[in-house]
């Protein structure tokens, strides 16, 4: 019997191995771009730049429509929890946005 963590790793590896190289490359490229964008966002937030707050709002906002699409095609507890969390984060950021920045 293998531990549950090993089963998860085996499942992920099986899914990755059936991808063609082009899709795998595009997925890696998208992940790298998102990582760079998140790093730029973090630095901007560290230095309290207004553009960084706007970038956070945009990145959280663009994740909501795909989550709605996923919920329409099948509701699971995890999908619903992620959707509610992202909506709550977006609401919090929009509600507190004018209070952040150099004028606060």
Steps between C-alpha positions, in 0.01 A plus 500: 500500500636840411432810709236748374767756407662251262165433332456874441848526350434198277170653384664834412790332320261282296310813390821686413645212300200484265532869407669577173823704525341813349224515763751430774722781373207744487397402852854557626517833320170611654619393847828690454317813383263481797797456737674809358178701519448392862859594589457845341172538688667406829780753453249769408291426808813500718579853380129599529458590133147578379551301178569188707161526670334533160698198377375295797142603421541402135660163578231409754223624269610299197491178699129531584338439155682166447395397850136580420535292182638209702217529754239495223650174369511330837498623857745350745585615850852599391381701198241678712751574776752646252230711334367636831854573619590691183176699506563587867857610419377711208229657717755576774746656254233713335358604836839600645672621185450876556644462851828352373786687345696812585196708593393262780 
